[in-house]
């Protein structure tokens, strides 16, 4: 016994089929449009102020690199440690170099003053000898000699005292000078180290300034490289857009074809087996109800 067969057909409503055709034609028209690349500028260049800044930065860099601080630091590092110098003693000092150049003038003037007093005393002794009627004799000579003795002794004491005072003054000056030299020799190594440290600090400051200017030069180089990279990226992006244009247009065409959903219709052809099966099913239901 043969059974019935089921058939399936797909169809669109008339209004949807018309819309699909219109959309396909529109998509086909869009897909057929040619690719139009963008040819206008896309990267902005540097302005005049930035260019002047670049030029000034390069100038600072060139002037800052004219001196090599590393050479100076190496020279300081290779120098020997400062040592305390030798200072002479008082025994080897020339005391005469510290004496006043006017000492002899002072002595001569003092002797002249004493001699003037001695001359006055001699005149007085001669006057007394004349008054006594003994002028020109041995008594007169004795009187004159006695009148001159105190002044001669005074001259000797004065000259010796002035010379002794001058020597002691010169000796004190020599001692003070030697003490000053010893103090300078003692602190000279420390002062030399301080001077080297100060020089090293200045050289380090020059090196830091050079590194700063080097960094500024690197910054303007990075800006210029970024601008160049943007100039290279713009045509590459346009090239990528051109490659994606074909699939994009194909997608428009495909969208125009797949916007509607077809309706599926199921049809079944009845055979003899289907009729007998239905009758048997009705008979079994009859007996079950009894």
Long-range contacts (C-beta under 8 A, 24 or more apart in sequence): 1-271, 1-272, 1-273, 1-276, 2-271, 2-272, 2-273, 3-271, 3-273, 3-274, 4-268, 4-269, 4-270, 4-271, 4-273, 4-274, 5-268, 5-269, 5-271, 6-266, 6-267, 6-268, 6-269, 7-266, 7-267, 7-268, 7-269, 8-264, 8-265, 8-266, 8-267, 9-264, 9-265, 9-267, 10-262, 10-263, 10-264, 10-265, 11-262, 11-263, 11-265, 12-260, 12-262, 12-263, 13-263, 16-260, 17-260, 19-259, 19-260, 20-256, 20-257, 20-259, 20-260, 23-255, 23-256, 23-257, 23-259, 24-253, 24-256, 24-257, 25-256, 26-256, 27-252, 27-253, 27-254, 27-255, 27-256, 27-257, 28-253, 28-256, 30-249, 30-252, 30-253, 31-249, 31-250, 31-252, 31-253, 32-249, 33-249, 35-242, 35-245, 37-238, 37-241, 37-242, 38-238, 42-230, 42-234, 43-227, 43-230, 43-231, 43-234, 45-227, 46-223, 46-224, 46-227, 50-223, 53-220, 54-220, 54-224, 57-213, 57-216, 57-217, 57-220, 58-217, 58-220, 60-213, 60-216, 61-213, 61-214, 61-216, 61-217, 64-206, 64-209, 64-210, 64-213, 65-210, 65-213, 67-206, 69-203, 69-204, 69-206, 69-207, 69-210, 70-207, 72-199, 72-203, 73-200, 73-203, 73-204, 73-207, 76-196, 76-199, 76-200, 76-203, 79-196, 81-189, 82-188, 82-189, 82-192, 82-193, 83-189, 84-185, 84-186, 84-188, 84-189, 85-185, 85-188, 86-185, 87-178, 87-181, 87-182, 87-185, 88-178, 88-181, 89-178, 90-171, 90-174, 90-175, 90-178, 93-174, 93-177, 93-178, 95-167, 95-170, 95-171, 95-174, 96-170, 98-169, 98-170, 98-171, 98-173, 98-174, 98-177, 99-166, 99-167, 99-169, 99-170, 100-166, 100-169, 100-170, 103-162, 103-163, 103-166, 106-162, 107-158, 107-159, 107-162, 107-163, 110-158, 110-159, 110-162, 111-155, 111-158, 111-159, 114-151, 114-154, 114-155, 114-158, 115-151, 115-155, 117-151, 118-147, 118-148, 118-151, 118-152, 121-147, 121-148, 121-150, 121-151, 122-147, 122-148
